[in-house]
Amino acid sequence: MDAERRAQIAAASGAVLPDVHQAVIDGLSELIPGSRDWRPDRAAHARAASRAVLEGLVIAFEQGDLDDRRWERVRRDIVGRGEVTPDEAAELLRAVRIIAVQLLTERLSSAIGLTEDERWHIQRDAWAFCQDALDIPREIDPAAFDEMLAELERAGPDLR
């Protein structure tokens, strides 16, 4: 796909982004069991993370990738304040990708006419983007670290 077509797809995607984001939020309950019972802060995090992912996707559609600063922001928005496990992040990204790609390709087909190859290209780009977004540095939970340290101290020295 040439740069001009990528720019056209990105512009059309950006135009429908608010509707796609709302569809993602509305559809999470179908793809993530238990999301209806999320606390308000967890639901707000899912909204912010999905928005960051969608905005990043639009940039990636046009440019092919994000710069390091944008990747850092997207990943930070996905993990929040560290309260989201890698599995939860993967589950959220999967749901965002499934809902967004379906709706985007439908809307883009109507608005600018997508070829079958372009539809597949968008799906592949979205999948690759979500895989890259999951490349989140994994830091040990401070409470878990404190607990391990306390267990080590209780066990005493390992010298015999």
N, C-alpha and C positions, 0 to 999 in steps of 0.2 A: 504494500500500500504506500503510495507516495505521500510526501509531506503535506501537500495541499489537501488531500482527502483526509489525512489524519487530523488536520486542523479543522476541517468541516465537521468531522465526527465529534471532536472535542467540543466545538462550539454548540452543536446541536445537543450534546450530552449535558453541557453546562446549563442550557436553557431549560431542560426538564429536570434538573437536579433536585429542586425542592419537592416536586411530585414523587420522584424516585425515592428520595429520603423518607418521605411520609409513608410510602408503600412498604419500605423496608421496616420501619418502626411498627406499622400495622401488621406486617407479616411475621414478625419475630415469634409470636406466640404459636404459630403453626410449625415452625422449624426448631424452636428451642423449648422443649417441655419445661415448665416451671417458670418461664419468663413472665407470666401473668402475676406471679407471686413475688416478683423482685421488689425490694425496698425502693423507695423513691430515689435514693442516691445511686443505686445500681441501675435503675431505668434511665436516669439522667446520663450516667456514664455510657450506657449502650447507645443513647441518642448521639452523644458527642463523638464517640468512637466511630459509629457508622457514618456520621457526617464527614469526619476526617478521612475515612477510607474512600468514600465516594468522591470527595474533592481530589484526593490523590489519584484515584483512577482516571478522572477526567484529564489531569495533567499527564499521566502516563499514556493515555490514549494518543495525546498529541506529541509528546516528547519521547516516548518510549521508556522513560524512567523518571525518577525524582532525584533532585540533588540531595546531598547528605543532610542538610538542615531540614528539608521537608520530610525525609524518611524519619529523622529523629522525632519530629513533631507527630507524625502519624503513629509511630510506635509508642510514643509517650501517651497519646490519646487512647490507644488500644489498651494499654496496661493500667491506665489511670494512676492511682496512687499506690500501685502494687497490690491491690486487693483482688485483681483478676488473675486467675491461674492461667498457665499456658493452654490448658484444655478449654477453659472458658473463652479465652481469646480466639482460639481456633474455631470453636463452635460459632461464635459471633461472626467472625470473618466468613465462614462458610455460608451462614444465613444471609449476610449482606450480599455476598457474591451471587448466590442463587437468585435471590429476589431482584437485585439490581440488574443483572445481566438479562434476565428474562424481560423485565419491563423496558430497559434501555433498548434492547434490540427491536422490540415491538414498536416503541416510539420512534426510533431512528429509521426503521423501515418505512413507517408512514411519512415521516418528515423529509428525509433525504434519500430514501430508497437504498437499502443495503443489499449487496450481493450476498450470496450464500458464503462465499469466501470471506467477506468482511464480517459477517456474523461470527464465523468460526474464529477469525482473528481477534475480535473483541472478547470472545469467551476465553481464548488462550491468554490474552493479555491480562484479563481480570484474574484468571487462575494464577498466573505467574506473579502478579502484583500481590495477591493475598499470601502466597507462599513466601515472598520476600518480606512482607510485613510481619510474618510470624518469626522472622529471624531476630527475635528479641533477646537481648542479653538476659540470662537467667541469674538472678541474684537470690541468695538464700534469704528466706524470711528471717528478720531479726529475732523474732520470738523463738523460731525453731533453732536458730543458732545458739541463743541463750540456753535453751533446754539441752541441746547437745553438750554445750560446755559444762553445764551443771552436772550432767550424767558422767562426764569424764572426770570431773573433780571428785564426785562421790566414789567413783571406781578406784581412785587413787592412782599412784604411779604404776606404769606398766613393766617396771623392771623386776625381775625375780632372781 
